[in-house]
């Protein structure tokens, strides 16, 4: 059985330029931002002095380019959450690095212009997540970089603290 593609465009009712398009297909969700985000970034760069802009662009351009490229890749269903309360839509998608969850992308619309479409999108997402093997509502604890960092620090500190305690006695 082939999976049907579903596309939903979330648009703010009182600010139609604030939009994003979501596509459910093949066990993943693609995210396409509207032009407003790109315009805001360009306006911020244009408002800088030439020296500041040159320093920022030379230092940050590779990181920004890599981040934007990562956002263009589809997100696995288990890394995507959408909630609708009234006509307020909240979306969180996790960017992964090395297979671990690194940072969330969080989007919020106070009043979507199509609450019925948003409800259908949230329901379809939930249905596909339930149907996908291995997808769970709660992420696994070892999916996050912070947990691995904490475990590494603990693995270093515990032996040092035990050694210091033995040295004192």
C-alpha positions in Angstrom: 0.0 0.0 0.0 1.4 3.4 -1.0 1.2 6.3 1.4 -0.7 9.3 0.2 1.0 12.7 0.3 -0.6 15.4 2.4 0.3 19.1 2.2 -0.8 21.8 4.6 0.1 25.4 4.6 -0.1 27.1 8.0 -0.8 30.8 7.7 -1.4 33.4 10.4 -4.9 34.8 10.0 -3.9 38.4 10.8 -0.4 38.3 9.1 -0.7 36.1 6.0 3.0 36.5 5.3 3.8 34.3 8.3 3.5 30.9 6.8 5.0 27.5 6.4 4.1 24.5 4.3 4.3 21.0 5.7 4.3 17.9 3.5 3.7 14.4 5.0 5.2 11.8 2.7 7.1 8.5 3.1 7.3 8.5 6.9 8.7 12.1 7.1 7.6 15.7 7.2 9.1 18.3 4.9 9.1 21.9 6.0 9.1 24.9 3.6 9.2 28.4 5.1 7.6 31.4 3.5 9.4 34.4 2.2 8.8 36.4 5.3 11.6 34.7 7.3 14.1 35.2 4.6 13.1 38.9 4.3 13.6 39.3 8.1 17.1 37.9 7.9 18.0 40.0 4.9 16.7 43.2 6.7 18.8 42.4 9.7 21.9 42.0 7.6 21.1 45.2 5.6 20.7 47.3 8.9 24.3 46.5 10.0 27.2 48.7 9.1 29.4 47.5 6.3 32.2 46.4 8.7 29.8 44.5 11.0 28.1 42.9 8.1 31.4 41.7 6.5 32.6 40.2 9.8 29.2 38.5 10.5 28.9 37.2 7.0 32.4 35.8 6.8 32.1 34.2 10.2 28.5 33.0 10.2 27.7 32.3 6.6 29.0 28.7 6.6 27.1 27.9 9.8 23.9 29.6 8.6 24.2 27.9 5.2 24.6 24.4 6.9 21.7 25.1 9.2 19.4 26.2 6.4 20.4 23.1 4.3 19.6 20.9 7.3 16.1 22.5 7.5 15.4 21.6 3.9 15.8 17.9 4.6 12.6 16.0 5.6 12.2 15.3 9.4 11.4 11.8 10.5 7.8 11.5 11.9 9.1 10.8 15.4 11.0 14.1 15.4 7.9 16.2 14.6 5.1 17.3 17.0 2.1 19.4 16.1 -0.6 20.6 18.5 -3.8 22.6 17.8 -5.6 24.3 20.6 -8.6 26.3 19.3 -7.1 28.0 16.3 -3.6 28.2 17.7 -1.1 25.9 16.1 2.2 24.9 17.7 4.9 22.9 15.8 8.2 21.5 17.1 10.7 19.6 14.9 14.1 18.3 16.0 17.2 18.9 14.0 19.5 15.9 14.4 23.3 15.8 14.4 25.1 12.5 14.5 21.7 10.7 14.8 21.0 12.6 18.1 18.5 15.4 18.7 20.4 18.6 18.8 18.0 21.5 18.7 14.3 22.1 18.3 12.7 24.3 15.6 9.6 25.8 17.2 6.9 27.5 15.3 3.7 29.1 16.6 0.6 30.6 15.0 -1.8 32.4 17.3 -4.6 32.2 14.8 -4.3 30.0 11.8 -6.4 31.0 8.9 -7.7 27.4 8.3 -8.3 25.7 11.7 -10.1 22.8 10.0 -7.1 22.1 7.7 -4.8 22.4 10.7 -6.9 19.9 12.6 -6.8 17.5 9.7 -3.0 17.9 9.4 -2.5 17.3 13.2 -4.8 14.2 13.0 -3.0 12.8 9.9 0.4 13.3 11.6 -0.8 11.5 14.7 -2.2 8.7 12.6 1.0 8.2 10.7 3.1 8.4 13.8 1.0 5.6 15.4 1.3 3.5 12.2 5.1 3.9 12.0 7.0 1.2 13.7 9.3 2.4 16.5 7.7 5.9 16.6 6.7 6.8 20.1 5.1 9.9 21.6 7.9 10.2 24.2 11.4 10.5 22.9 14.0 8.1 24.2 16.3 9.6 26.8 19.4 8.8 24.8 18.2 10.8 21.8 19.6 14.0 23.1 23.2 15.4 23.0 22.7 16.9 26.5 22.1 13.4 28.1 25.3 12.1 26.5 27.3 15.1 27.6 25.9 14.7 31.2 26.8 11.0 31.1 30.4 11.9 29.9 30.9 14.5 32.6 29.5 12.0 35.2 31.9 9.3 34.0 34.8 11.6 34.5 33.8 13.2 37.8 32.7 10.1 39.7 36.2 8.4 39.6 37.8 11.7 40.5 35.5 12.2 43.5 36.0 8.6 44.6 39.8 9.1 44.3 39.7 12.3 46.4 37.5 10.6 49.1 40.0 7.7 49.4 42.9 10.2 49.5 41.3 12.0 52.5 40.7 8.9 54.5 
